[in-house]
Amino acid sequence: MYPQTDPALKYPQRWKRSTKPPRVLVQLPMFNECAVCQQVIDRVCEMHWPEKRVYVQVLDDSTDQMTRNLVDEKVLEWKERGRKIEAIRRTNREGYKAGAMKEAMGSVEGCDYIAVFDADFQPSKDFLLQTIPYLEGNPEVGYVQTRWTFLNPNESYLTKAQEISLNFHVKCEQYVHFASGSFFNFNGTAGVWRRECIKSAGGWDARTTVEDMDLSLRAYIKGWKAVFLKDVTCD
């Protein structure tokens, strides 16, 4: 069952077969993520969505040659399997993550929605099917945030402490703010933005190290709503 705390929020509806799903841009910003760079590319390319309606950008600012080689290897593999995917590298790291996403988004037209995943996240195959309909059915919604879950909380006392801290944020703070109709920020990953919302709010801005909070607040001031899906998770 999908959560619905706002009476005005429509339940998502699956598209009719005669209706084309919207085009989706998936951005994977990363920097020297040698251990997980191939894993996130695999998980994103395995998501259920028509191949011709999704474009994956691996925003690889890595300086480590091994990471760059692993990214190129995996991108080539998925290209040969029919996925529209590209590794994008910049000559400088100006703006860091925010700068990479802003620059890459400007080179793509025709994509209504933008999904963002950091390199250490593993979206499920039905991630887009569970999130995009909330944007399609509610034109006032600017972004959808899913709940984080964690794969290694029992690895050490440190990871257990991190899980407790982050769960308080995503299970309590985020959900309570959403349920009460208050502002809550995008967490920087494991969510989907409406392209028009990003543009109307002024786009990604690297003037702060918390670019996700910055853009979320500007979108809120512009009157956009956001949806937190506590029952849709991303590892």
Secondary structure, DSSP 8 states (H G I E B T S, - for coil): -----STTS-------TTS----EEEEEEESS-TTTHHHHHHHHHTSSS-GGGEEEEEEE----HHHHHHHHHHHHHHHHTT--EEEE--SS-TTHHHHHHHHHHTT--S--EEEE--TT----TTHHHHHHHHHHS-TTEEEEEEEE--S-TTS-HHHHHHHHHHHIIIIIIHHHHHHTT------SSSEEEEHHHHHHTT---TTSS-HHHHHHHHHHHTT-EEEEEEEEEE-
